[in-house]
Amino acid sequence: MKHILKSLLIIAICAMPALALAQPGSCNVKYSGAKPTIKDFARAYCTQFEKGSPERQALAAFTKGNSKRCVVDAKNGYVKYTSITGGESFTLEMCYWNCDNKNEKLIGINRVLSGSALDESYLEFYRYDVKNKIMTLIEEPFDRVPEPIDMIDRSRATKKVINDVSTAQNEDANKYQPIFSLPRTGKNITFRMAEPTAVPKAMQRTGTLKWNGSSFNID
């Protein structure tokens, strides 16, 4: 599992602007009304970055509201911004979950780069404390990190495909890495393979991270 995390990080470092990697360790969340909305969480997070950064561009789009490249769904607690440059697209999406303990919210932030040979995804999480109004960067709240084999339909895949995917390492494993998608509706995160044609489509499956009220379990 460690080498998978390292591969994802290497991909992110190579593809993301340097400013995007300097993630704030914590953010104060300011809001009006009874409770914060997804736009408040997005503002708290994105304003930590310098002007001209993709995060600040996304924030400007969120502030203006829905457009062809921007989705602001306050009711479902979800925002998404996409920019296209030179045939490649950069997507920043955010959403949040209300924890069962009622004292915390979990905020997910996902960046996806598409358009090259394989797609790339960088996912991070913050826990928001309702009492002190601070969101703090945390490790992935998963029972385990998704692995390439989680995106293989074992009932349909050949033994060779299962072996190739489960034993791939380093650069060879990049095409099998998970590309995450945050939920606009529902509560579960889904993930699919970085290179759509790396394995015959009939042998692939969409992985699911099921929300359990505080963290996620792989289905």
C-alpha positions, 0 to 999 in steps of 0.5 A: 500500500505504501508504494501506491501512495508514493506513486500517487504523490509522485504523479501529483508532484509532476503534474500539479503546480508547485503552489497547489502542493503547499496544502494548508494544515488548517483553515479557519472557516468564517460564515454567516447563518446557522452553519457553514455551506460548501462555499464557506469551506471552499473559500476557507481552503482556496484563499490560502493559495496565492493569486493566479493559482488554480485554487483561486481561479476555482474560488472565483468561479464558485463565487460567480455560481454555476456555468459551463465549467463550474457547478455550485450545488449548495443543497447537496454540499458540492462544488466543481470547477474545470479549466481546459488548457492545451487539450488537458483539463484540470478539475477541482471538486469539493464536498463534505459529509456530516459525521455521526458524532455531530461535532465534526464534518469531513471535507473532501478535496479532489484534483483530477488532471485529464487529457494525457495518456493516463488521468491523474488524481490527488485526493485529500481530506480535512476534518472540521470541528463544529465548535472551534470552526477550524478544518484540519488536514488529516490522513485518508480516512479509509479502512485501507488505501484502494489498490489496482486490484480493487478495480478488477472484476475477478469474475470476468478477468483472466488470470493473466490480467489479475496477475499483471494488475496485482503485481505491477510496481512503480511506473508500471502501476501508474496506469492502474492507479485510482481516479477518484470522484466525489459524490454530488448526491449520495455519500460514497466516493467512487474510483476507476482506473487511471488509463481506461484502456489499460485493462479490457473494459469488461474486466474492470469495475468501479470501486466504491468507498462507502461512508460509515458516518466518520470514515470510509470502507472499501466495497 
